Amino acid sequence: MTQHPEIVSGAPVFEGTRVPLATLFEYLADNYSLDEFLDAFPGVSREAAVQVIRYGQERIVSELGA
């Protein structure tokens, strides 16, 4: 993941793309599968997408103490 003020208004994106990380979570929240997301954004690797999901999980667990 990377962030630059001149790329997608500074939103965090998958490295080497202009695909915001938020788009992955939006797809999943709208009941699309990870495979459907990856098909729609071929520049994003499965490894990168899984890494973002795990990072989100770790943040939630650490912040909520679950």
PyMOL Python script that loads the backbone (N, CA, C, O; Angstrom):
from pymol import cmd

cmd.read_pdbstr("""\
ATOM      1  N   MET A   1       0.848  -1.158   0.000  1.00  0.00           N
ATOM      2  CA  MET A   1       0.000   0.000   0.000  1.00  0.00           C
ATOM      3  C   MET A   1       0.894   1.220   0.000  1.00  0.00           C
ATOM      4  O   MET A   1       1.999   1.212   0.541  1.00  0.00           O
ATOM      5  N   THR A   2       0.388   2.262  -0.617  1.00  0.00           N
ATOM      6  CA  THR A   2       1.142   3.505  -0.704  1.00  0.00           C
ATOM      7  C   THR A   2       0.173   4.671  -0.651  1.00  0.00           C
ATOM      8  O   THR A   2      -1.032   4.514  -0.844  1.00  0.00           O
ATOM      9  N   GLN A   3       0.724   5.832  -0.386  1.00  0.00           N
ATOM     10  CA  GLN A   3      -0.105   7.019  -0.286  1.00  0.00           C
ATOM     11  C   GLN A   3       0.700   8.202  -0.812  1.00  0.00           C
ATOM     12  O   GLN A   3       1.851   8.390  -0.417  1.00  0.00           O
ATOM     13  N   HIS A   4       0.115   8.990  -1.687  1.00  0.00           N
ATOM     14  CA  HIS A   4       0.779  10.170  -2.242  1.00  0.00           C
ATOM     15  C   HIS A   4      -0.288  11.226  -2.495  1.00  0.00           C
ATOM     16  O   HIS A   4      -1.348  10.908  -3.034  1.00  0.00           O
ATOM     17  N   PRO A   5      -0.031  12.469  -2.119  1.00  0.00           N
ATOM     18  CA  PRO A   5      -1.058  13.489  -2.260  1.00  0.00           C
ATOM     19  C   PRO A   5      -1.540  13.718  -3.696  1.00  0.00           C
ATOM     20  O   PRO A   5      -2.643  14.224  -3.903  1.00  0.00           O
ATOM     21  N   GLU A   6      -0.731  13.352  -4.678  1.00  0.00           N
ATOM     22  CA  GLU A   6      -1.119  13.574  -6.070  1.00  0.00           C
ATOM     23  C   GLU A   6      -1.766  12.349  -6.719  1.00  0.00           C
ATOM     24  O   GLU A   6      -2.139  12.399  -7.891  1.00  0.00           O
ATOM     25  N   ILE A   7      -1.900  11.268  -5.984  1.00  0.00           N
ATOM     26  CA  ILE A   7      -2.530  10.057  -6.516  1.00  0.00           C
ATOM     27  C   ILE A   7      -3.838   9.843  -5.765  1.00  0.00           C
ATOM     28  O   ILE A   7      -3.834   9.663  -4.547  1.00  0.00           O
ATOM     29  N   VAL A   8      -4.935   9.861  -6.473  1.00  0.00           N
ATOM     30  CA  VAL A   8      -6.289   9.664  -5.925  1.00  0.00           C
ATOM     31  C   VAL A   8      -6.497  10.526  -4.670  1.00  0.00           C
ATOM     32  O   VAL A   8      -6.988  10.054  -3.645  1.00  0.00           O
ATOM     33  N   SER A   9      -6.113  11.786  -4.786  1.00  0.00           N
ATOM     34  CA  SER A   9      -6.295  12.774  -3.705  1.00  0.00           C
ATOM     35  C   SER A   9      -5.666  12.345  -2.387  1.00  0.00           C
ATOM     36  O   SER A   9      -6.128  12.750  -1.320  1.00  0.00           O
ATOM     37  N   GLY A  10      -4.628  11.539  -2.449  1.00  0.00           N
ATOM     38  CA  GLY A  10      -3.928  11.131  -1.241  1.00  0.00           C
ATOM     39  C   GLY A  10      -4.500   9.917  -0.542  1.00  0.00           C
ATOM     40  O   GLY A  10      -4.013   9.526   0.518  1.00  0.00           O
ATOM     41  N   ALA A  11      -5.526   9.315  -1.118  1.00  0.00           N
ATOM     42  CA  ALA A  11      -6.108   8.102  -0.514  1.00  0.00           C
ATOM     43  C   ALA A  11      -5.093   6.960  -0.605  1.00  0.00           C
ATOM     44  O   ALA A  11      -4.367   6.864  -1.594  1.00  0.00           O
ATOM     45  N   PRO A  12      -5.032   6.102   0.403  1.00  0.00           N
ATOM     46  CA  PRO A  12      -4.140   4.936   0.316  1.00  0.00           C
ATOM     47  C   PRO A  12      -4.566   4.044  -0.849  1.00  0.00           C
ATOM     48  O   PRO A  12      -5.745   3.726  -1.000  1.00  0.00           O
ATOM     49  N   VAL A  13      -3.596   3.646  -1.666  1.00  0.00           N
ATOM     50  CA  VAL A  13      -3.867   2.807  -2.833  1.00  0.00           C
ATOM     51  C   VAL A  13      -2.959   1.581  -2.805  1.00  0.00           C
ATOM     52  O   VAL A  13      -1.954   1.545  -2.095  1.00  0.00           O
ATOM     53  N   PHE A  14      -3.336   0.585  -3.593  1.00  0.00           N
ATOM     54  CA  PHE A  14      -2.460  -0.566  -3.776  1.00  0.00           C
ATOM     55  C   PHE A  14      -1.237  -0.096  -4.545  1.00  0.00           C
ATOM     56  O   PHE A  14      -1.361   0.596  -5.555  1.00  0.00           O
ATOM     57  N   GLU A  15      -0.068  -0.466  -4.074  1.00  0.00           N
ATOM     58  CA  GLU A  15       1.180  -0.011  -4.685  1.00  0.00           C
ATOM     59  C   GLU A  15       1.225  -0.341  -6.173  1.00  0.00           C
ATOM     60  O   GLU A  15       0.886  -1.448  -6.592  1.00  0.00           O
ATOM     61  N   GLY A  16       1.651   0.646  -6.959  1.00  0.00           N
ATOM     62  CA  GLY A  16       1.755   0.463  -8.396  1.00  0.00           C
ATOM     63  C   GLY A  16       0.444   0.608  -9.142  1.00  0.00           C
ATOM     64  O   GLY A  16       0.382   0.367 -10.348  1.00  0.00           O
ATOM     65  N   THR A  17      -0.623   1.008  -8.421  1.00  0.00           N
ATOM     66  CA  THR A  17      -1.941   1.175  -9.039  1.00  0.00           C
ATOM     67  C   THR A  17      -2.547   2.489  -8.572  1.00  0.00           C
ATOM     68  O   THR A  17      -1.963   3.215  -7.768  1.00  0.00           O
ATOM     69  N   ARG A  18      -3.714   2.770  -9.090  1.00  0.00           N
ATOM     70  CA  ARG A  18      -4.505   3.892  -8.603  1.00  0.00           C
ATOM     71  C   ARG A  18      -5.781   3.369  -7.920  1.00  0.00           C
ATOM     72  O   ARG A  18      -6.760   4.101  -7.779  1.00  0.00           O
ATOM     73  N   VAL A  19      -5.758   2.112  -7.505  1.00  0.00           N
ATOM     74  CA  VAL A  19      -6.918   1.471  -6.883  1.00  0.00           C
ATOM     75  C   VAL A  19      -6.880   1.731  -5.370  1.00  0.00           C
ATOM     76  O   VAL A  19      -6.000   1.224  -4.674  1.00  0.00           O
ATOM     77  N   PRO A  20      -7.830   2.518  -4.868  1.00  0.00           N
ATOM     78  CA  PRO A  20      -7.864   2.785  -3.426  1.00  0.00           C
ATOM     79  C   PRO A  20      -8.120   1.508  -2.621  1.00  0.00           C
ATOM     80  O   PRO A  20      -8.870   0.629  -3.046  1.00  0.00           O
ATOM     81  N   LEU A  21      -7.488   1.427  -1.462  1.00  0.00           N
ATOM     82  CA  LEU A  21      -7.709   0.279  -0.572  1.00  0.00           C
ATOM     83  C   LEU A  21      -9.181   0.189  -0.193  1.00  0.00           C
ATOM     84  O   LEU A  21      -9.724  -0.906  -0.042  1.00  0.00           O
ATOM     85  N   ALA A  22      -9.823   1.340  -0.042  1.00  0.00           N
ATOM     86  CA  ALA A  22     -11.243   1.356   0.334  1.00  0.00           C
ATOM     87  C   ALA A  22     -12.101   0.599  -0.667  1.00  0.00           C
ATOM     88  O   ALA A  22     -13.138   0.046  -0.299  1.00  0.00           O
ATOM     89  N   THR A  23     -11.685   0.566  -1.926  1.00  0.00           N
ATOM     90  CA  THR A  23     -12.471  -0.129  -2.949  1.00  0.00           C
ATOM     91  C   THR A  23     -12.580  -1.612  -2.630  1.00  0.00           C
ATOM     92  O   THR A  23     -13.627  -2.217  -2.859  1.00  0.00           O
ATOM     93  N   LEU A  24     -11.522  -2.199  -2.110  1.00  0.00           N
ATOM     94  CA  LEU A  24     -11.565  -3.614  -1.723  1.00  0.00           C
ATOM     95  C   LEU A  24     -12.637  -3.831  -0.659  1.00  0.00           C
ATOM     96  O   LEU A  24     -13.448  -4.750  -0.776  1.00  0.00           O
ATOM     97  N   PHE A  25     -12.648  -3.000   0.368  1.00  0.00           N
ATOM     98  CA  PHE A  25     -13.624  -3.162   1.446  1.00  0.00           C
ATOM     99  C   PHE A  25     -15.043  -2.901   0.955  1.00  0.00           C
ATOM    100  O   PHE A  25     -15.988  -3.546   1.409  1.00  0.00           O
ATOM    101  N   GLU A  26     -15.196  -1.950   0.022  1.00  0.00           N
ATOM    102  CA  GLU A  26     -16.515  -1.690  -0.547  1.00  0.00           C
ATOM    103  C   GLU A  26     -17.024  -2.904  -1.318  1.00  0.00           C
ATOM    104  O   GLU A  26     -18.195  -3.267  -1.203  1.00  0.00           O
ATOM    105  N   TYR A  27     -16.155  -3.527  -2.096  1.00  0.00           N
ATOM    106  CA  TYR A  27     -16.548  -4.735  -2.829  1.00  0.00           C
ATOM    107  C   TYR A  27     -16.990  -5.826  -1.861  1.00  0.00           C
ATOM    108  O   TYR A  27     -18.042  -6.440  -2.045  1.00  0.00           O
ATOM    109  N   LEU A  28     -16.189  -6.062  -0.838  1.00  0.00           N
ATOM    110  CA  LEU A  28     -16.510  -7.124   0.121  1.00  0.00           C
ATOM    111  C   LEU A  28     -17.804  -6.806   0.867  1.00  0.00           C
ATOM    112  O   LEU A  28     -18.614  -7.702   1.105  1.00  0.00           O
ATOM    113  N   ALA A  29     -18.006  -5.550   1.236  1.00  0.00           N
ATOM    114  CA  ALA A  29     -19.230  -5.154   1.944  1.00  0.00           C
ATOM    115  C   ALA A  29     -20.465  -5.307   1.062  1.00  0.00           C
ATOM    116  O   ALA A  29     -21.570  -5.527   1.557  1.00  0.00           O
ATOM    117  N   ASP A  30     -20.264  -5.189  -0.250  1.00  0.00           N
ATOM    118  CA  ASP A  30     -21.380  -5.345  -1.192  1.00  0.00           C
ATOM    119  C   ASP A  30     -21.550  -6.793  -1.655  1.00  0.00           C
ATOM    120  O   ASP A  30     -22.190  -7.055  -2.673  1.00  0.00           O
ATOM    121  N   ASN A  31     -20.980  -7.716  -0.912  1.00  0.00           N
ATOM    122  CA  ASN A  31     -21.099  -9.158  -1.145  1.00  0.00           C
ATOM    123  C   ASN A  31     -20.409  -9.670  -2.402  1.00  0.00           C
ATOM    124  O   ASN A  31     -20.758 -10.733  -2.915  1.00  0.00           O
ATOM    125  N   TYR A  32     -19.430  -8.917  -2.899  1.00  0.00           N
ATOM    126  CA  TYR A  32     -18.598  -9.444  -3.976  1.00  0.00           C
ATOM    127  C   TYR A  32     -17.487 -10.254  -3.342  1.00  0.00           C
ATOM    128  O   TYR A  32     -17.067  -9.969  -2.220  1.00  0.00           O
ATOM    129  N   SER A  33     -17.013 -11.252  -4.044  1.00  0.00           N
ATOM    130  CA  SER A  33     -15.929 -12.082  -3.522  1.00  0.00           C
ATOM    131  C   SER A  33     -14.583 -11.429  -3.799  1.00  0.00           C
ATOM    132  O   SER A  33     -14.479 -10.505  -4.605  1.00  0.00           O
ATOM    133  N   LEU A  34     -13.570 -11.917  -3.128  1.00  0.00           N
ATOM    134  CA  LEU A  34     -12.206 -11.443  -3.382  1.00  0.00           C
ATOM    135  C   LEU A  34     -11.831 -11.702  -4.833  1.00  0.00           C
ATOM    136  O   LEU A  34     -11.197 -10.862  -5.471  1.00  0.00           O
ATOM    137  N   ASP A  35     -12.219 -12.854  -5.355  1.00  0.00           N
ATOM    138  CA  ASP A  35     -11.912 -13.169  -6.755  1.00  0.00           C
ATOM    139  C   ASP A  35     -12.574 -12.177  -7.705  1.00  0.00           C
ATOM    140  O   ASP A  35     -11.976 -11.798  -8.712  1.00  0.00           O
ATOM    141  N   GLU A  36     -13.790 -11.755  -7.404  1.00  0.00           N
ATOM    142  CA  GLU A  36     -14.468 -10.770  -8.252  1.00  0.00           C
ATOM    143  C   GLU A  36     -13.744  -9.426  -8.211  1.00  0.00           C
ATOM    144  O   GLU A  36     -13.612  -8.751  -9.233  1.00  0.00           O
ATOM    145  N   PHE A  37     -13.284  -9.049  -7.038  1.00  0.00           N
ATOM    146  CA  PHE A  37     -12.497  -7.819  -6.917  1.00  0.00           C
ATOM    147  C   PHE A  37     -11.229  -7.922  -7.750  1.00  0.00           C
ATOM    148  O   PHE A  37     -10.900  -7.002  -8.499  1.00  0.00           O
ATOM    149  N   LEU A  38     -10.520  -9.032  -7.625  1.00  0.00           N
ATOM    150  CA  LEU A  38      -9.269  -9.215  -8.359  1.00  0.00           C
ATOM    151  C   LEU A  38      -9.492  -9.251  -9.863  1.00  0.00           C
ATOM    152  O   LEU A  38      -8.657  -8.770 -10.628  1.00  0.00           O
ATOM    153  N   ASP A  39     -10.609  -9.817 -10.288  1.00  0.00           N
ATOM    154  CA  ASP A  39     -10.946  -9.817 -11.717  1.00  0.00           C
ATOM    155  C   ASP A  39     -11.193  -8.390 -12.214  1.00  0.00           C
ATOM    156  O   ASP A  39     -10.816  -8.044 -13.334  1.00  0.00           O
ATOM    157  N   ALA A  40     -11.824  -7.570 -11.382  1.00  0.00           N
ATOM    158  CA  ALA A  40     -12.141  -6.199 -11.771  1.00  0.00           C
ATOM    159  C   ALA A  40     -10.902  -5.298 -11.761  1.00  0.00           C
ATOM    160  O   ALA A  40     -10.853  -4.295 -12.474  1.00  0.00           O
ATOM    161  N   PHE A  41      -9.908  -5.659 -10.953  1.00  0.00           N
ATOM    162  CA  PHE A  41      -8.700  -4.844 -10.814  1.00  0.00           C
ATOM    163  C   PHE A  41      -7.464  -5.741 -10.966  1.00  0.00           C
ATOM    164  O   PHE A  41      -6.802  -6.066  -9.980  1.00  0.00           O
ATOM    165  N   PRO A  42      -7.163  -6.136 -12.203  1.00  0.00           N
ATOM    166  CA  PRO A  42      -6.070  -7.095 -12.438  1.00  0.00           C
ATOM    167  C   PRO A  42      -4.682  -6.595 -12.023  1.00  0.00           C
ATOM    168  O   PRO A  42      -3.749  -7.390 -11.909  1.00  0.00           O
ATOM    169  N   GLY A  43      -4.541  -5.299 -11.798  1.00  0.00           N
ATOM    170  CA  GLY A  43      -3.258  -4.770 -11.347  1.00  0.00           C
ATOM    171  C   GLY A  43      -2.971  -5.049  -9.882  1.00  0.00           C
ATOM    172  O   GLY A  43      -1.847  -4.867  -9.414  1.00  0.00           O
ATOM    173  N   VAL A  44      -3.997  -5.495  -9.157  1.00  0.00           N
ATOM    174  CA  VAL A  44      -3.857  -5.802  -7.727  1.00  0.00           C
ATOM    175  C   VAL A  44      -3.611  -7.297  -7.575  1.00  0.00           C
ATOM    176  O   VAL A  44      -4.378  -8.109  -8.092  1.00  0.00           O
ATOM    177  N   SER A  45      -2.556  -7.661  -6.875  1.00  0.00           N
ATOM    178  CA  SER A  45      -2.266  -9.078  -6.661  1.00  0.00           C
ATOM    179  C   SER A  45      -3.096  -9.629  -5.503  1.00  0.00           C
ATOM    180  O   SER A  45      -3.504  -8.893  -4.604  1.00  0.00           O
ATOM    181  N   ARG A  46      -3.330 -10.916  -5.546  1.00  0.00           N
ATOM    182  CA  ARG A  46      -4.045 -11.576  -4.436  1.00  0.00           C
ATOM    183  C   ARG A  46      -3.290 -11.347  -3.132  1.00  0.00           C
ATOM    184  O   ARG A  46      -3.895 -11.068  -2.097  1.00  0.00           O
ATOM    185  N   GLU A  47      -1.979 -11.466  -3.186  1.00  0.00           N
ATOM    186  CA  GLU A  47      -1.155 -11.289  -1.989  1.00  0.00           C
ATOM    187  C   GLU A  47      -1.358  -9.896  -1.388  1.00  0.00           C
ATOM    188  O   GLU A  47      -1.483  -9.758  -0.171  1.00  0.00           O
ATOM    189  N   ALA A  48      -1.390  -8.866  -2.236  1.00  0.00           N
ATOM    190  CA  ALA A  48      -1.584  -7.501  -1.738  1.00  0.00           C
ATOM    191  C   ALA A  48      -2.966  -7.332  -1.130  1.00  0.00           C
ATOM    192  O   ALA A  48      -3.106  -6.706  -0.079  1.00  0.00           O
ATOM    193  N   ALA A  49      -3.985  -7.879  -1.772  1.00  0.00           N
ATOM    194  CA  ALA A  49      -5.347  -7.763  -1.254  1.00  0.00           C
ATOM    195  C   ALA A  49      -5.491  -8.474   0.092  1.00  0.00           C
ATOM    196  O   ALA A  49      -6.098  -7.939   1.020  1.00  0.00           O
ATOM    197  N   VAL A  50      -4.938  -9.666   0.194  1.00  0.00           N
ATOM    198  CA  VAL A  50      -5.010 -10.419   1.451  1.00  0.00           C
ATOM    199  C   VAL A  50      -4.240  -9.676   2.546  1.00  0.00           C
ATOM    200  O   VAL A  50      -4.666  -9.650   3.701  1.00  0.00           O
ATOM    201  N   GLN A  51      -3.124  -9.082   2.187  1.00  0.00           N
ATOM    202  CA  GLN A  51      -2.343  -8.325   3.160  1.00  0.00           C
ATOM    203  C   GLN A  51      -3.159  -7.148   3.716  1.00  0.00           C
ATOM    204  O   GLN A  51      -3.107  -6.871   4.914  1.00  0.00           O
ATOM    205  N   VAL A  52      -3.898  -6.468   2.862  1.00  0.00           N
ATOM    206  CA  VAL A  52      -4.729  -5.347   3.305  1.00  0.00           C
ATOM    207  C   VAL A  52      -5.854  -5.835   4.216  1.00  0.00           C
ATOM    208  O   VAL A  52      -6.148  -5.206   5.233  1.00  0.00           O
ATOM    209  N   ILE A  53      -6.478  -6.944   3.859  1.00  0.00           N
ATOM    210  CA  ILE A  53      -7.547  -7.503   4.706  1.00  0.00           C
ATOM    211  C   ILE A  53      -6.987  -7.887   6.072  1.00  0.00           C
ATOM    212  O   ILE A  53      -7.601  -7.599   7.099  1.00  0.00           O
ATOM    213  N   ARG A  54      -5.847  -8.523   6.087  1.00  0.00           N
ATOM    214  CA  ARG A  54      -5.241  -8.925   7.378  1.00  0.00           C
ATOM    215  C   ARG A  54      -4.840  -7.707   8.199  1.00  0.00           C
ATOM    216  O   ARG A  54      -5.000  -7.699   9.419  1.00  0.00           O
ATOM    217  N   TYR A  55      -4.324  -6.687   7.540  1.00  0.00           N
ATOM    218  CA  TYR A  55      -3.961  -5.460   8.245  1.00  0.00           C
ATOM    219  C   TYR A  55      -5.208  -4.841   8.893  1.00  0.00           C
ATOM    220  O   TYR A  55      -5.175  -4.423  10.050  1.00  0.00           O
ATOM    221  N   GLY A  56      -6.300  -4.790   8.131  1.00  0.00           N
ATOM    222  CA  GLY A  56      -7.551  -4.270   8.675  1.00  0.00           C
ATOM    223  C   GLY A  56      -8.028  -5.074   9.873  1.00  0.00           C
ATOM    224  O   GLY A  56      -8.490  -4.515  10.867  1.00  0.00           O
ATOM    225  N   GLN A  57      -7.911  -6.383   9.768  1.00  0.00           N
ATOM    226  CA  GLN A  57      -8.306  -7.260  10.872  1.00  0.00           C
ATOM    227  C   GLN A  57      -7.451  -6.981  12.107  1.00  0.00           C
ATOM    228  O   GLN A  57      -7.974  -6.876  13.217  1.00  0.00           O
ATOM    229  N   GLU A  58      -6.152  -6.863  11.917  1.00  0.00           N
ATOM    230  CA  GLU A  58      -5.247  -6.604  13.049  1.00  0.00           C
ATOM    231  C   GLU A  58      -5.570  -5.272  13.721  1.00  0.00           C
ATOM    232  O   GLU A  58      -5.539  -5.169  14.947  1.00  0.00           O
ATOM    233  N   ARG A  59      -5.882  -4.244  12.911  1.00  0.00           N
ATOM    234  CA  ARG A  59      -6.211  -2.938  13.469  1.00  0.00           C
ATOM    235  C   ARG A  59      -7.489  -2.994  14.291  1.00  0.00           C
ATOM    236  O   ARG A  59      -7.562  -2.413  15.374  1.00  0.00           O
ATOM    237  N   ILE A  60      -8.495  -3.694  13.779  1.00  0.00           N
ATOM    238  CA  ILE A  60      -9.763  -3.810  14.493  1.00  0.00           C
ATOM    239  C   ILE A  60      -9.552  -4.533  15.822  1.00  0.00           C
ATOM    240  O   ILE A  60     -10.039  -4.097  16.865  1.00  0.00           O
ATOM    241  N   VAL A  61      -8.824  -5.634  15.765  1.00  0.00           N
ATOM    242  CA  VAL A  61      -8.590  -6.418  16.980  1.00  0.00           C
ATOM    243  C   VAL A  61      -7.803  -5.594  18.002  1.00  0.00           C
ATOM    244  O   VAL A  61      -8.127  -5.600  19.189  1.00  0.00           O
ATOM    245  N   SER A  62      -6.779  -4.890  17.543  1.00  0.00           N
ATOM    246  CA  SER A  62      -5.967  -4.117  18.496  1.00  0.00           C
ATOM    247  C   SER A  62      -6.732  -2.937  19.078  1.00  0.00           C
ATOM    248  O   SER A  62      -6.559  -2.603  20.250  1.00  0.00           O
ATOM    249  N   GLU A  63      -7.583  -2.300  18.265  1.00  0.00           N
ATOM    250  CA  GLU A  63      -8.329  -1.149  18.758  1.00  0.00           C
ATOM    251  C   GLU A  63      -9.506  -1.538  19.645  1.00  0.00           C
ATOM    252  O   GLU A  63      -9.853  -0.812  20.576  1.00  0.00           O
ATOM    253  N   LEU A  64     -10.114  -2.674  19.357  1.00  0.00           N
ATOM    254  CA  LEU A  64     -11.272  -3.089  20.153  1.00  0.00           C
ATOM    255  C   LEU A  64     -10.905  -4.072  21.256  1.00  0.00           C
ATOM    256  O   LEU A  64     -11.721  -4.378  22.125  1.00  0.00           O
ATOM    257  N   GLY A  65      -9.672  -4.561  21.212  1.00  0.00           N
ATOM    258  CA  GLY A  65      -9.236  -5.510  22.221  1.00  0.00           C
ATOM    259  C   GLY A  65      -9.928  -6.840  22.136  1.00  0.00           C
ATOM    260  O   GLY A  65     -10.031  -7.557  23.131  1.00  0.00           O
ATOM    261  N   ALA A  66     -10.403  -7.177  20.961  1.00  0.00           N
ATOM    262  CA  ALA A  66     -11.136  -8.446  20.796  1.00  0.00           C
ATOM    263  C   ALA A  66     -10.202  -9.609  20.652  1.00  0.00           C
ATOM    264  O   ALA A  66     -10.650 -10.746  20.505  1.00  0.00           O
TER     265      ALA A  66
END
""", "prot")
cmd.dss("prot")
cmd.show_as("cartoon", "prot")
cmd.util.cbc("prot")
cmd.orient("prot")
